[in-house]
Amino acid sequence: MEEIYQAIEETIRAAGYEGPIKGEDIYEEICDEIEDKEPGAYVFMSKKTDDTFFEYKIQIFEDQFNLSAIDIHTPNRIFHADFD
C-alpha cells in the first residue's frame, strides 16, 4: 500500500502543488467516501483549509475504484493531478 500512497503524493507534486499532502490520508478519505456507493462515476469534494479544497474524480466498480484525477483548488490556482 505504501507504493500507492507514494504514487498519489508524487503525482500531486508533479502537478506543481507544494502544500501539505499525505497519500495515505487521501486514499483513506476516498475509501470512506465510496463505502456503500453504487458503481458509477463520482466527484467528491473535501475542504482542507478555509481557502483550499480537493476535488476527487472517481469511478467506482463492484469491487474496486479508479481515481481518475484530483483538482486542488487554492486561492491563486487550480492544480490538476491526472492519475489515468
C-alpha positions, 0 to 999 in steps of 0.5 A, a space after each residue: 500500500 505504501 507504493 500507492 500512497 507514494 504514487 498519489 503524493 508524487 503525482 500531486 507534486 508533479 502537478 506543481 502543488 507544494 502544500 501539505 499532502 499525505 497519500 495515505 490520508 487521501 486514499 483513506 478519505 476516498 475509501 470512506 467516501 465510496 463505502 456503500 456507493 453504487 458503481 458509477 462515476 463520482 466527484 467528491 469534494 473535501 475542504 482542507 483549509 478555509 481557502 483550499 479544497 480537493 476535488 476527487 474524480 472517481 469511478 467506482 466498480 463492484 469491487 474496486 475504484 479508479 481515481 481518475 484525477 484530483 483538482 486542488 483548488 487554492 486561492 491563486 490556482 487550480 492544480 490538476 493531478 491526472 492519475 489515468 
